[in-house]
Amino acid sequence: MKKGILYLVATPIGNLEDITFRAVRILKEVDLIAAEDTRKSGKLLKHYSIKTKTISYHKFNEKQRTEYLIDKLKSGKSIAVISDAGTPSISDPSEVIVKECIKNEILIIPIPGPSAVITALSASGLSTNSFSFWGFVPKTKSKQVEFLQNLISRTETMIFYESPKRVKQTLQTFLDIFGNRQIVVSKELTKIYETFFRGTIKEVLSKLDETNLKGEFVILLEGAKEREISDSKIEKLLREKIASGLSKSEAVKKVSKKFNIKKNRVYQVSLRI
């Protein structure tokens, strides 16, 4: 029996018009839609007269539902996975089912579309040449500090998700750890109250109050300047890599990638060792 296909369908992050013709067609044609929240997705499906049967698929039932969905796919049914907003798998459910489909040699077809990460980055004004996405910052203060301290030396634009209840506290932690760097905080992307707060961390913090702490937030943080990464930091990591068994040339490559700085600079520091 021919196996079905798993479609990962990106859906609007706010404005219902931000969906592709292909996505609408796929959602109408599949046998089943696995939705993160069937009530929220129901509004989208109703808007486009999509009458395909839906089933819940979220982080609390992902493991059990995956087994059920894999059986359906093996029997020849085609399934679309959608999250509440944006692209499945990106800080949203579907990573588990993707891995299981690969294991069971079931075809996976991504249907591209909206992503809060790319939407916010494109209009941020920060560097887009190199960026990294880190999802939601840990909730507890100690884990948050530990997590962010590992990012101090990164030179690319860093992107995070945050909830309205925690965004001010998270920005204060950013200030404590990264210093007063440039930052962009966006909220309600593609919706009527879409807003971008730009400036230093202190400036953005002063703009946030109870009147605008609503909706989902995307935080974009300026990366470290290369000059902020001292030679002593580079040398320390080089020594650790070499002590772990790497050759000097391999260590240079690893450290260059870790700090996102030119290999020639790391090589010059390596001459001291």
C-alpha positions as CSV (number, residue, x, y, z in Angstrom):
1,M,0.0,0.0,0.0
2,K,1.3,3.5,-0.9
3,K,2.0,5.6,2.1
4,G,0.4,9.1,2.6
5,I,2.2,12.4,2.8
6,L,2.8,14.7,5.8
7,Y,2.4,18.4,4.9
8,L,3.8,21.0,7.3
9,V,1.7,24.0,6.4
10,A,2.6,27.5,7.5
11,T,-0.4,29.6,8.6
12,P,-0.9,33.3,9.3
13,I,0.7,34.8,12.4
14,G,-2.0,37.4,12.6
15,N,-3.6,38.7,9.4
16,L,-5.7,35.9,7.9
17,E,-4.8,37.1,4.4
18,D,-1.2,36.0,4.9
19,I,-1.6,32.5,3.6
20,T,-0.6,31.1,0.2
21,F,-2.9,29.7,-2.4
22,R,-1.0,26.4,-2.2
23,A,-1.5,26.2,1.6
24,V,-5.3,26.7,1.2
25,R,-5.4,24.0,-1.6
26,I,-3.4,21.5,0.5
27,L,-5.6,22.1,3.5
28,K,-8.7,21.4,1.4
29,E,-7.2,18.3,-0.2
30,V,-5.7,16.3,2.7
31,D,-7.6,13.7,4.6
32,L,-6.9,15.2,8.0
33,I,-5.6,18.4,9.6
34,A,-3.7,18.1,12.9
35,A,-4.0,21.5,14.5
36,E,-2.3,22.8,17.6
37,D,-5.6,24.3,18.8
38,T,-8.7,23.3,16.8
39,R,-10.7,26.2,18.0
40,K,-8.1,28.8,16.9
41,S,-7.5,27.1,13.6
42,G,-11.3,26.8,13.1
43,K,-11.4,30.6,12.4
44,L,-8.9,30.3,9.7
45,L,-10.5,27.2,8.1
46,K,-13.9,28.8,8.2
47,H,-12.6,31.9,6.6
48,Y,-11.4,29.9,3.6
49,S,-14.3,27.4,3.6
50,I,-12.0,24.5,4.4
51,K,-14.1,21.6,5.7
52,T,-11.4,19.0,6.2
53,K,-11.7,17.1,9.4
54,T,-9.4,18.3,12.2
55,I,-7.8,16.7,15.2
56,S,-5.8,18.3,18.1
57,Y,-2.0,18.0,18.0
58,H,-0.2,19.9,20.7
59,K,2.8,19.6,23.1
60,F,0.6,17.8,25.7
61,N,-0.6,15.0,23.5
62,E,2.2,15.0,20.8
63,K,3.6,11.7,21.7
64,Q,0.3,9.7,21.7
65,R,-1.1,11.6,18.7
66,T,2.1,11.0,16.7
67,E,1.6,7.2,16.9
68,Y,-2.0,7.6,15.7
69,L,-1.0,9.9,12.8
70,I,1.8,7.7,11.7
71,D,-0.6,4.8,11.5
72,K,-2.9,6.9,9.3
73,L,0.0,7.9,7.1
74,K,1.1,4.3,6.7
75,S,-2.5,3.4,5.6
76,G,-2.3,6.0,2.8
77,K,-3.9,9.0,4.4
78,S,-2.4,12.4,3.8
79,I,-2.2,14.8,6.8
80,A,-1.5,18.5,7.2
81,V,0.0,19.7,10.4
82,I,-0.6,23.4,11.4
83,S,0.3,25.4,14.5
84,D,-1.7,28.2,16.0
85,A,0.4,30.6,13.9
86,G,3.4,30.5,11.7
87,T,5.5,27.6,10.6
88,P,5.2,24.2,12.4
89,S,8.3,22.9,14.2
90,I,9.6,26.4,14.9
91,S,9.0,26.6,18.6
92,D,5.7,24.8,17.8
93,P,4.6,21.1,17.7
94,S,5.6,18.7,14.9
95,E,9.3,18.0,15.5
96,V,8.3,14.6,16.9
97,I,6.1,13.5,14.0
98,V,8.7,14.8,11.5
99,K,11.3,12.5,13.1
100,E,8.9,9.6,13.1
101,C,8.0,10.1,9.4
102,I,11.7,10.1,8.5
103,K,12.2,6.9,10.5
104,N,9.2,5.3,8.7
105,E,10.2,6.6,5.3
106,I,7.1,8.7,4.9
107,L,7.3,11.7,2.6
108,I,7.3,15.1,4.3
109,I,6.5,18.2,2.2
110,P,6.9,21.7,3.8
111,I,4.4,24.4,2.6
112,P,6.3,27.6,3.3
113,G,4.7,30.8,4.5
114,P,4.6,33.2,7.5
115,S,7.3,33.1,10.2
116,A,7.4,35.6,13.1
117,V,11.2,35.3,13.2
118,I,11.8,36.4,9.6
119,T,9.0,38.9,9.6
120,A,10.5,40.7,12.7
121,L,14.1,40.5,11.4
122,S,13.2,41.9,8.0
123,A,11.9,45.2,9.5
124,S,14.2,45.4,12.5
125,G,17.0,47.5,11.1
126,L,19.6,45.2,12.8
127,S,22.1,43.1,10.8
128,T,20.5,40.4,8.7
129,N,23.7,38.9,7.2
130,S,23.9,36.5,10.1
131,F,21.3,35.7,12.8
132,S,20.3,32.9,15.2
133,F,17.0,32.0,16.7
134,W,16.8,30.9,20.4
135,G,13.1,30.4,21.0
136,F,11.7,31.3,24.4
137,V,14.1,32.3,27.1
138,P,14.0,29.9,30.2
139,K,11.5,31.0,32.8
140,T,13.5,30.8,36.0
141,K,16.0,33.5,36.8
142,S,18.9,31.2,37.4
143,K,18.4,29.2,34.2
144,Q,17.8,32.4,32.3
145,V,21.1,33.9,33.4
146,E,23.0,30.7,32.6
147,F,21.4,30.5,29.2
148,L,22.1,34.1,28.2
149,Q,25.6,34.2,29.6
150,N,26.5,31.5,26.9
151,L,25.4,34.0,24.3
152,I,27.5,37.0,25.4
153,S,30.2,36.6,22.8
154,R,27.9,35.9,19.8
155,T,28.3,38.5,17.1
156,E,25.2,37.8,15.0
157,T,21.7,39.2,15.6
158,M,19.9,37.0,18.1
159,I,16.2,36.5,18.1
160,F,13.9,35.3,20.9
161,Y,10.2,34.8,21.6
162,E,8.7,36.2,24.8
163,S,5.3,36.5,26.5
164,P,3.8,39.8,27.5
165,K,3.9,38.9,31.2
166,R,7.7,38.3,31.2
167,V,9.0,40.6,28.5
168,K,10.1,43.5,30.8
169,Q,11.8,41.1,33.3
170,T,13.6,39.4,30.4
171,L,14.8,42.7,29.0
172,Q,16.1,43.7,32.4
173,T,18.1,40.5,32.5
174,F,19.4,41.2,29.0
175,L,20.6,44.6,30.3
176,D,22.3,43.0,33.3
177,I,24.1,40.4,31.1
178,F,24.7,42.1,27.7
179,G,24.9,45.7,28.7
180,N,22.9,48.5,27.0
181,R,23.0,47.1,23.5
182,Q,20.7,48.0,20.6
183,I,17.5,46.0,20.6
184,V,14.3,45.8,18.7
185,V,11.1,44.5,20.3
186,S,8.1,43.8,18.1
187,K,4.6,42.8,19.0
188,E,1.3,41.9,17.4
189,L,3.1,41.3,14.0
190,T,0.8,41.6,11.0
191,K,-2.1,42.7,13.2
192,I,-3.8,46.0,13.5
193,Y,-1.7,47.0,16.6
194,E,1.6,45.8,15.1
195,T,4.4,47.8,16.8
196,F,8.2,47.9,16.7
197,F,10.1,49.4,19.7
198,R,13.7,50.3,18.6
199,G,16.7,51.7,20.6
200,T,18.9,50.6,23.4
201,I,17.6,48.2,26.0
202,K,17.1,51.0,28.4
203,E,15.2,53.1,25.9
204,V,13.0,50.2,24.9
205,L,12.3,49.3,28.6
206,S,11.2,52.9,29.2
207,K,8.6,52.6,26.3
208,L,7.0,49.5,27.6
209,D,4.1,49.9,30.1
210,E,0.8,48.3,30.9
211,T,-0.9,49.9,27.9
212,N,1.3,48.1,25.4
213,L,2.1,44.8,27.1
214,K,-0.3,42.7,25.1
215,G,0.2,40.1,22.4
216,E,3.2,37.9,21.5
217,F,6.6,39.5,21.5
218,V,9.7,38.9,19.3
219,I,13.0,40.3,20.7
220,L,15.9,41.0,18.4
221,L,19.2,41.7,20.1
222,E,22.3,43.2,18.5
223,G,25.3,40.8,18.5
224,A,28.6,41.5,20.3
225,K,31.1,43.7,18.4
226,E,34.1,41.6,17.5
227,R,36.4,43.9,19.4
228,E,34.4,43.1,22.6
229,I,35.7,39.5,22.4
230,S,39.0,39.7,24.1
231,D,42.1,37.8,23.0
232,S,42.2,36.2,26.5
233,K,38.7,34.7,25.9
234,I,39.9,33.3,22.5
235,E,43.1,31.9,24.0
236,K,41.2,30.3,26.9
237,L,38.8,28.5,24.6
238,L,41.6,27.5,22.2
239,R,43.5,25.9,25.1
240,E,40.3,24.0,26.1
241,K,39.8,22.7,22.6
242,I,43.4,21.6,22.2
243,A,43.4,19.9,25.7
244,S,40.3,18.0,24.6
245,G,42.4,16.4,21.8
246,L,41.8,18.7,18.8
247,S,44.8,19.8,16.7
248,K,45.6,23.5,16.7
249,S,44.1,24.0,13.2
250,E,40.9,22.2,14.2
251,A,40.7,24.3,17.4
252,V,41.1,27.5,15.4
253,K,38.1,26.5,13.2
254,K,35.9,25.6,16.2
255,V,36.7,28.8,18.1
256,S,36.2,31.0,15.0
257,K,32.8,29.4,14.5
258,K,31.9,29.6,18.2
259,F,32.6,33.4,18.4
260,N,31.7,34.1,14.8
261,I,34.9,35.9,14.1
262,K,37.6,35.7,11.4
263,K,39.8,32.6,11.5
264,N,42.9,34.8,10.9
265,R,42.4,36.6,14.2
266,V,42.0,33.3,16.1
267,Y,45.0,31.9,14.3
268,Q,47.1,34.9,15.4
269,V,46.1,34.3,19.0
270,S,46.9,30.5,18.6
271,L,50.5,31.4,17.9
272,R,50.9,32.2,21.6
273,I,50.1,28.6,22.5
